[in-house]
Amino acid sequence: MERLCGALKPSVRRNRVREKDAQRPLRDILAKNMRRLRAARGLSQEALAHECGINRTYLSAIERSERNISIDNIARIAKGLKVEPWRLLRDD
């Protein structure tokens, strides 16, 4: 990777930002659907995390689109929300 005085060149930094933005839309959809479904069921993040067997801070980071999430954890969250997993990834 090209470096300039120990830091990434601006062009390399811009490419990394674009890569991150390209990966976010599905995470944003997942986060939006999780928040909406959780609120509709009257669950706190802590209650949903307990129901799913997932750490609350991890669940919170998923709802903020900050974490990549495995298919297994999507299934666990879907089960906790009592929906099919594909509903969490659907862009309505």
N, C-alpha and C positions, 0 to 999 in steps of 0.2 A: 504494500500500500504506500502511496506517495506521502511523504511527510515534509513539512516545511518548518524548520526550527523546532522540531519536536511536536508540532501540532499538525493536524490534518489540513491539507490544502482546502480552500473554500469550495472548490468544485467537488471534491470528495465528500465534504460535509453535506453539501446540497443533495448529492445522490443518496446519501444515507437517510436524509430526511424524507426524500421522495419514497424510498423503500419502506420506511416506517408508515407513511401515510397510505401507501398502497395496501398495507396489511391491516389497517385499522377498520375499514368499513364493516367487515363481518364481526369484529369484536364490538364495534359500536352498536350493531344490530342486536347482538346477544345481550349486551349490557342494558339497552333500552327495554328489550322484552323481559329480561329478568326483573328489572325495577317495576315495570308495569304489572306483571303477573304477581309479584310479591306483594305489591301495594293492594291489588285487587283482592288478595286473600287475607289481607290484614296482618301479614307477617313482618316482623322486624328482621333485619339482617341476621341478628343473633339467633332468632327462632328458626329461620330457614337454614342457617349453617348447622344448627343442632340437628334438624330434621334430615339434612343431607350427609352429615358426618364430615363436614368440611370446616376448616378453621374460618372464623368470622372475618379476620383481616384479609384472608385470601379471597373470600366471597366479595368483600368490599372492593378489593382491587379489580376483580372481574367486572363488577358493576361500574367501575370507573374506566374500563377498557385499558387497564394497565398491565394485565397479565394474559399470556397465552394460556389456553385451557385445553386439556386433553378431552378426547371424545368420552372417555369414561366419566370424567367429572361433569361434562354436559349431561350425560345420562343420569347421574346422581342428582343434579340440580333439577332436572326435569321431573324426576320421580318425587322429589321434595315439593315441587310446585304442582304435582298431579297433572302433568301435561306430557304429550309426546315430545321427545327431544327435538324433532324437526321444527316444532313451534317456536323454540328459542332462537332459531336461526332464520326464521321467515321474516322478510322485510315487508311489513304491512304499511 
